[in-house]
Amino acid sequence: MKITKKHILASLILTLVSAAIIMTSLPVQADNSLVNSQVGMKEIGTAFGNSTPADIRATLAQIINVVLGFLGVIFLILAVYAGFMYMTAAGNEEKTKSALDMLRNAIIGLVIVLAAWAITRFTVIVMSRTVNNAVDYRLYTPY
């Protein structure tokens, strides 16, 4: 069986999706004392030390951070692969040009992901300050 780019891409996507599912799954927290007395979210949260339900903004910020983290890893892998292609080009101009183009595109993608992370973090901080009526200018991190 010949390994093609399609096989490699399918394996990479399957690996990343599997890792995303495993990394984002939360551990199960069970308590036998709550089996007969489940009244509401606040009471259940209090039993586990969380007095209020999770803020949707913080949850969304965490999800966005995980997604941008995976994108950063993908572009890092692309940069390493492009470097490997460049080192094994053996002077072939076509392979060298292809590797340099891939490296350039990976760096541009990484810059875009970092800019998206910075914009998202700034937006979440400003929204949190607005909602909480924060008057001081120290960094408020909701997550």
Buried (B, 14 or more C-beta within 10 A) or exposed (E): EEEEEEEEEEEEEEEBEEEBEEEEEEEEEEEEEBEEEEEEEEEBBEBEEEEEEEEEBBEEBBEBBEBBBBBBEBBBEBBEBBBEBBEEBEEEEEBBEBBBEBBEBBBEBBEEBBEBBEEBBEEBBEEBBEEEEEEEEEEEEBB
